[in-house]
Every structure is written in C-alpha cells, then in structure tokens.
C-alpha cells in the first residue's frame, strides 16, 4: 500500500523545525529519558504552536 506524502517544507518551515528541535533537544530536563516518539511529539506540538497560521499543519500520521 502506497502512503501519500505531504508537501515539502518551505525554507521558513525548515528553519522553525530546526529551532524547535534544538530548543527541546538541548534542554537537559525536557530531553532526558524521553522515548523518540515522545520527543518528536513535543517537537510537533511546539512547531504547530509557533508556525504561521497560513502554513500547512504538520502532524504525525501513525
């Protein structure tokens, strides 16, 4: 079964995603002992809070 891929991230979306990832991953308390699923869940949540309203909403599709 083929999965549909979402559209590519724009340059601005890439930058925000990188900033959010660094913000979370460099926090010793927030990133300590988290599963990869929980880490990316936090990244997704914060990314969607900070994104510009006109951008496509990004969410996991698992």
Biopython code that builds the backbone (N, CA, C, O; Angstrom):
import numpy as np
from Bio.PDB.StructureBuilder import StructureBuilder

atoms = [
    (1, "UNK", "N", (0.850, -1.178, 0.000)),
    (1, "UNK", "CA", (0.000, 0.000, 0.000)),
    (1, "UNK", "C", (0.892, 1.237, 0.000)),
    (1, "UNK", "O", (1.813, 1.351, 0.810)),
    (2, "UNK", "N", (0.617, 2.140, -0.895)),
    (2, "UNK", "CA", (1.407, 3.356, -1.016)),
    (2, "UNK", "C", (0.849, 4.429, -0.085)),
    (2, "UNK", "O", (-0.359, 4.658, -0.025)),
    (3, "UNK", "N", (1.759, 5.081, 0.640)),
    (3, "UNK", "CA", (1.341, 6.178, 1.517)),
    (3, "UNK", "C", (1.468, 7.498, 0.761)),
    (3, "UNK", "O", (2.399, 7.684, -0.023)),
    (4, "UNK", "N", (0.544, 8.398, 0.996)),
    (4, "UNK", "CA", (0.617, 9.723, 0.402)),
    (4, "UNK", "C", (1.571, 10.576, 1.209)),
    (4, "UNK", "O", (1.486, 10.629, 2.436)),
    (5, "UNK", "N", (2.463, 11.232, 0.533)),
    (5, "UNK", "CA", (3.398, 12.124, 1.202)),
    (5, "UNK", "C", (2.827, 13.529, 1.214)),
    (5, "UNK", "O", (2.181, 13.962, 0.260)),
    (6, "UNK", "N", (3.070, 14.226, 2.294)),
    (6, "UNK", "CA", (2.657, 15.615, 2.374)),
    (6, "UNK", "C", (3.570, 16.482, 1.528)),
    (6, "UNK", "O", (4.557, 15.999, 0.974)),
    (7, "UNK", "N", (3.249, 17.739, 1.430)),
    (7, "UNK", "CA", (4.093, 18.640, 0.664)),
    (7, "UNK", "C", (5.401, 18.886, 1.402)),
    (7, "UNK", "O", (5.497, 18.682, 2.612)),
    (8, "UNK", "N", (6.392, 19.321, 0.661)),
    (8, "UNK", "CA", (7.695, 19.613, 1.245)),
    (8, "UNK", "C", (7.612, 20.833, 2.152)),
    (8, "UNK", "O", (6.733, 21.680, 1.995)),
    (9, "UNK", "N", (8.533, 20.908, 3.097)),
    (9, "UNK", "CA", (8.612, 22.067, 3.968)),
    (9, "UNK", "C", (9.237, 23.227, 3.202)),
    (9, "UNK", "O", (10.148, 23.024, 2.400)),
    (10, "UNK", "N", (8.752, 24.435, 3.446)),
    (10, "UNK", "CA", (9.373, 25.628, 2.871)),
    (10, "UNK", "C", (10.641, 25.941, 3.666)),
    (10, "UNK", "O", (10.893, 25.337, 4.708)),
    (11, "UNK", "N", (11.421, 26.874, 3.174)),
    (11, "UNK", "CA", (12.644, 27.271, 3.878)),
    (11, "UNK", "C", (12.310, 27.790, 5.286)),
    (11, "UNK", "O", (13.006, 27.460, 6.246)),
    (12, "UNK", "N", (11.268, 28.588, 5.409)),
    (12, "UNK", "CA", (10.863, 29.123, 6.717)),
    (12, "UNK", "C", (10.412, 28.005, 7.652)),
    (12, "UNK", "O", (10.725, 28.024, 8.842)),
    (13, "UNK", "N", (9.684, 27.041, 7.122)),
    (13, "UNK", "CA", (9.241, 25.913, 7.936)),
    (13, "UNK", "C", (10.433, 25.077, 8.398)),
    (13, "UNK", "O", (10.474, 24.624, 9.542)),
    (14, "UNK", "N", (11.405, 24.874, 7.500)),
    (14, "UNK", "CA", (12.629, 24.152, 7.871)),
    (14, "UNK", "C", (13.346, 24.845, 9.026)),
    (14, "UNK", "O", (13.772, 24.199, 9.983)),
    (15, "UNK", "N", (13.474, 26.154, 8.924)),
    (15, "UNK", "CA", (14.155, 26.909, 9.977)),
    (15, "UNK", "C", (13.439, 26.775, 11.310)),
    (15, "UNK", "O", (14.081, 26.568, 12.341)),
    (16, "UNK", "N", (12.116, 26.890, 11.301)),
    (16, "UNK", "CA", (11.351, 26.762, 12.542)),
    (16, "UNK", "C", (11.499, 25.365, 13.114)),
    (16, "UNK", "O", (11.692, 25.212, 14.320)),
    (17, "UNK", "N", (11.412, 24.349, 12.278)),
    (17, "UNK", "CA", (11.558, 22.977, 12.736)),
    (17, "UNK", "C", (12.928, 22.769, 13.392)),
    (17, "UNK", "O", (13.022, 22.128, 14.439)),
    (18, "UNK", "N", (13.971, 23.301, 12.789)),
    (18, "UNK", "CA", (15.323, 23.191, 13.366)),
    (18, "UNK", "C", (15.419, 23.918, 14.699)),
    (18, "UNK", "O", (16.004, 23.393, 15.647)),
    (19, "UNK", "N", (14.852, 25.124, 14.786)),
    (19, "UNK", "CA", (14.896, 25.873, 16.049)),
    (19, "UNK", "C", (14.158, 25.134, 17.158)),
    (19, "UNK", "O", (14.642, 25.061, 18.288)),
    (20, "UNK", "N", (12.989, 24.586, 16.838)),
    (20, "UNK", "CA", (12.212, 23.851, 17.839)),
    (20, "UNK", "C", (12.961, 22.598, 18.276)),
    (20, "UNK", "O", (13.023, 22.296, 19.468)),
    (21, "UNK", "N", (13.534, 21.863, 17.313)),
    (21, "UNK", "CA", (14.299, 20.657, 17.640)),
    (21, "UNK", "C", (15.457, 21.002, 18.572)),
    (21, "UNK", "O", (15.668, 20.324, 19.577)),
    (22, "UNK", "N", (16.201, 22.045, 18.247)),
    (22, "UNK", "CA", (17.335, 22.432, 19.092)),
    (22, "UNK", "C", (16.884, 22.890, 20.472)),
    (22, "UNK", "O", (17.512, 22.564, 21.479)),
    (23, "UNK", "N", (15.791, 23.648, 20.513)),
    (23, "UNK", "CA", (15.245, 24.131, 21.790)),
    (23, "UNK", "C", (14.941, 22.963, 22.724)),
    (23, "UNK", "O", (15.280, 23.009, 23.907)),
    (24, "UNK", "N", (14.318, 21.939, 22.208)),
    (24, "UNK", "CA", (13.935, 20.789, 23.026)),
    (24, "UNK", "C", (15.118, 19.881, 23.309)),
    (24, "UNK", "O", (15.317, 19.455, 24.447)),
    (25, "UNK", "N", (15.906, 19.582, 22.279)),
    (25, "UNK", "CA", (16.986, 18.607, 22.452)),
    (25, "UNK", "C", (18.122, 19.136, 23.321)),
    (25, "UNK", "O", (18.861, 18.341, 23.902)),
    (26, "UNK", "N", (18.282, 20.442, 23.427)),
    (26, "UNK", "CA", (19.353, 20.998, 24.244)),
    (26, "UNK", "C", (18.917, 21.285, 25.676)),
    (26, "UNK", "O", (19.741, 21.680, 26.501)),
    (27, "UNK", "N", (17.655, 21.095, 25.978)),
    (27, "UNK", "CA", (17.153, 21.266, 27.340)),
    (27, "UNK", "C", (17.391, 19.956, 28.094)),
    (27, "UNK", "O", (16.750, 18.950, 27.791)),
    (28, "UNK", "N", (18.307, 19.953, 29.073)),
    (28, "UNK", "CA", (18.652, 18.701, 29.740)),
    (28, "UNK", "C", (17.485, 18.056, 30.491)),
    (28, "UNK", "O", (17.471, 16.839, 30.677)),
    (29, "UNK", "N", (16.531, 18.838, 30.915)),
    (29, "UNK", "CA", (15.393, 18.282, 31.646)),
    (29, "UNK", "C", (14.344, 17.760, 30.660)),
    (29, "UNK", "O", (13.846, 16.646, 30.815)),
    (30, "UNK", "N", (14.016, 18.550, 29.667)),
    (30, "UNK", "CA", (12.970, 18.172, 28.715)),
    (30, "UNK", "C", (13.378, 16.992, 27.844)),
    (30, "UNK", "O", (12.530, 16.179, 27.475)),
    (31, "UNK", "N", (14.657, 16.883, 27.508)),
    (31, "UNK", "CA", (15.074, 15.820, 26.594)),
    (31, "UNK", "C", (15.591, 14.576, 27.307)),
    (31, "UNK", "O", (15.886, 13.579, 26.648)),
    (32, "UNK", "N", (15.707, 14.605, 28.618)),
    (32, "UNK", "CA", (16.264, 13.481, 29.368)),
    (32, "UNK", "C", (15.269, 12.332, 29.484)),
    (32, "UNK", "O", (14.123, 12.525, 29.889)),
    (33, "UNK", "N", (15.720, 11.143, 29.127)),
    (33, "UNK", "CA", (14.932, 9.910, 29.264)),
    (33, "UNK", "C", (13.599, 9.912, 28.514)),
    (33, "UNK", "O", (12.646, 9.281, 28.973)),
    (34, "UNK", "N", (13.506, 10.593, 27.392)),
    (34, "UNK", "CA", (12.294, 10.561, 26.586)),
    (34, "UNK", "C", (12.458, 9.560, 25.463)),
    (34, "UNK", "O", (13.532, 9.431, 24.876)),
    (35, "UNK", "N", (11.387, 8.859, 25.175)),
    (35, "UNK", "CA", (11.405, 7.986, 24.009)),
    (35, "UNK", "C", (11.420, 8.870, 22.762)),
    (35, "UNK", "O", (11.056, 10.045, 22.818)),
    (36, "UNK", "N", (11.841, 8.298, 21.652)),
    (36, "UNK", "CA", (11.892, 9.064, 20.407)),
    (36, "UNK", "C", (10.495, 9.524, 20.005)),
    (36, "UNK", "O", (10.332, 10.615, 19.459)),
    (37, "UNK", "N", (9.480, 8.690, 20.277)),
    (37, "UNK", "CA", (8.103, 9.057, 19.946)),
    (37, "UNK", "C", (7.659, 10.273, 20.763)),
    (37, "UNK", "O", (7.021, 11.181, 20.228)),
    (38, "UNK", "N", (7.993, 10.293, 22.050)),
    (38, "UNK", "CA", (7.617, 11.423, 22.902)),
    (38, "UNK", "C", (8.381, 12.689, 22.510)),
    (38, "UNK", "O", (7.816, 13.782, 22.506)),
    (39, "UNK", "N", (9.679, 12.536, 22.177)),
    (39, "UNK", "CA", (10.482, 13.681, 21.748)),
    (39, "UNK", "C", (9.876, 14.330, 20.514)),
    (39, "UNK", "O", (9.682, 15.545, 20.487)),
    (40, "UNK", "N", (9.568, 13.522, 19.477)),
    (40, "UNK", "CA", (9.004, 14.083, 18.254)),
    (40, "UNK", "C", (7.571, 14.572, 18.459)),
    (40, "UNK", "O", (7.113, 15.456, 17.735)),
    (41, "UNK", "N", (6.862, 14.010, 19.435)),
    (41, "UNK", "CA", (5.540, 14.531, 19.775)),
    (41, "UNK", "C", (5.629, 15.944, 20.337)),
    (41, "UNK", "O", (4.806, 16.803, 20.019)),
    (42, "UNK", "N", (6.638, 16.176, 21.177)),
    (42, "UNK", "CA", (6.851, 17.518, 21.721)),
    (42, "UNK", "C", (7.260, 18.486, 20.622)),
    (42, "UNK", "O", (6.790, 19.623, 20.580)),
    (43, "UNK", "N", (8.137, 18.031, 19.733)),
    (43, "UNK", "CA", (8.567, 18.884, 18.622)),
    (43, "UNK", "C", (7.363, 19.251, 17.763)),
    (43, "UNK", "O", (7.197, 20.411, 17.387)),
    (44, "UNK", "N", (6.531, 18.275, 17.454)),
    (44, "UNK", "CA", (5.327, 18.519, 16.657)),
    (44, "UNK", "C", (4.411, 19.539, 17.336)),
    (44, "UNK", "O", (3.924, 20.473, 16.698)),
    (45, "UNK", "N", (4.188, 19.349, 18.620)),
    (45, "UNK", "CA", (3.284, 20.237, 19.362)),
    (45, "UNK", "C", (3.795, 21.680, 19.355)),
    (45, "UNK", "O", (3.038, 22.605, 19.062)),
    (46, "UNK", "N", (5.066, 21.870, 19.673)),
    (46, "UNK", "CA", (5.623, 23.224, 19.734)),
    (46, "UNK", "C", (5.713, 23.839, 18.345)),
    (46, "UNK", "O", (5.441, 25.027, 18.174)),
    (47, "UNK", "N", (6.094, 23.040, 17.351)),
    (47, "UNK", "CA", (6.154, 23.532, 15.973)),
    (47, "UNK", "C", (4.785, 24.069, 15.552)),
    (47, "UNK", "O", (4.686, 25.177, 15.025)),
    (48, "UNK", "N", (3.738, 23.287, 15.785)),
    (48, "UNK", "CA", (2.400, 23.706, 15.372)),
    (48, "UNK", "C", (1.895, 24.911, 16.168)),
    (48, "UNK", "O", (1.057, 25.664, 15.672)),
    (49, "UNK", "N", (2.388, 25.107, 17.391)),
    (49, "UNK", "CA", (2.021, 26.293, 18.167)),
    (49, "UNK", "C", (2.689, 27.544, 17.607)),
    (49, "UNK", "O", (2.091, 28.620, 17.604)),
    (50, "UNK", "N", (3.933, 27.407, 17.131)),
    (50, "UNK", "CA", (4.720, 28.567, 16.701)),
    (50, "UNK", "C", (4.597, 28.886, 15.217)),
    (50, "UNK", "O", (5.000, 29.967, 14.787)),
    (51, "UNK", "N", (4.052, 27.973, 14.432)),
    (51, "UNK", "CA", (4.008, 28.182, 12.988)),
    (51, "UNK", "C", (3.067, 29.321, 12.618)),
    (51, "UNK", "O", (2.168, 29.673, 13.382)),
    (52, "UNK", "N", (3.279, 29.878, 11.467)),
    (52, "UNK", "CA", (2.400, 30.913, 10.930)),
    (52, "UNK", "C", (1.090, 30.241, 10.516)),
    (52, "UNK", "O", (1.106, 29.149, 9.949)),
    (53, "UNK", "N", (-0.021, 30.876, 10.791)),
    (53, "UNK", "CA", (-1.338, 30.260, 10.558)),
    (53, "UNK", "C", (-1.557, 29.790, 9.133)),
    (53, "UNK", "O", (-2.264, 28.805, 8.919)),
    (54, "UNK", "N", (-0.976, 30.460, 8.158)),
    (54, "UNK", "CA", (-1.201, 30.091, 6.762)),
    (54, "UNK", "C", (-0.404, 28.857, 6.343)),
    (54, "UNK", "O", (-0.646, 28.308, 5.268)),
    (55, "UNK", "N", (0.545, 28.410, 7.174)),
    (55, "UNK", "CA", (1.327, 27.214, 6.848)),
    (55, "UNK", "C", (0.472, 25.976, 7.056)),
    (55, "UNK", "O", (-0.473, 25.965, 7.844)),
    (56, "UNK", "N", (0.837, 24.941, 6.327)),
    (56, "UNK", "CA", (0.168, 23.647, 6.463)),
    (56, "UNK", "C", (0.427, 23.089, 7.869)),
    (56, "UNK", "O", (1.545, 23.176, 8.376)),
    (57, "UNK", "N", (-0.591, 22.526, 8.486)),
    (57, "UNK", "CA", (-0.405, 21.899, 9.781)),
    (57, "UNK", "C", (0.359, 20.611, 9.594)),
    (57, "UNK", "O", (0.036, 19.813, 8.715)),
    (58, "UNK", "N", (1.377, 20.401, 10.420)),
    (58, "UNK", "CA", (2.215, 19.198, 10.329)),
    (58, "UNK", "C", (1.910, 18.318, 11.508)),
    (58, "UNK", "O", (1.988, 18.757, 12.656)),
    (59, "UNK", "N", (1.567, 17.087, 11.240)),
    (59, "UNK", "CA", (1.293, 16.161, 12.326)),
    (59, "UNK", "C", (1.707, 14.760, 11.916)),
    (59, "UNK", "O", (1.812, 14.448, 10.730)),
    (60, "UNK", "N", (1.938, 13.929, 12.910)),
    (60, "UNK", "CA", (2.312, 12.538, 12.628)),
    (60, "UNK", "C", (1.092, 11.815, 12.103)),
    (60, "UNK", "O", (-0.046, 12.131, 12.450)),
    (61, "UNK", "N", (1.354, 10.859, 11.278)),
    (61, "UNK", "CA", (0.266, 10.087, 10.694)),
    (61, "UNK", "C", (0.424, 8.623, 11.029)),
    (61, "UNK", "O", (0.228, 7.759, 10.174)),
    (62, "UNK", "N", (0.781, 8.335, 12.280)),
    (62, "UNK", "CA", (0.988, 6.936, 12.676)),
    (62, "UNK", "C", (-0.224, 6.343, 13.312)),
    (62, "UNK", "O", (-0.209, 5.175, 13.700)),
]
sb = StructureBuilder()
sb.init_structure("model")
sb.init_model(0)
sb.init_chain("A")
sb.init_seg("    ")
for serial, (resi, resn, name, xyz) in enumerate(atoms, 1):
    if name == "N":
        sb.init_residue(resn, " ", resi, " ")
    sb.init_atom(name, np.array(xyz, "f"), 0.0, 1.0, " ", f" {name:<3s}", serial, name[0])
structure = sb.get_structure()
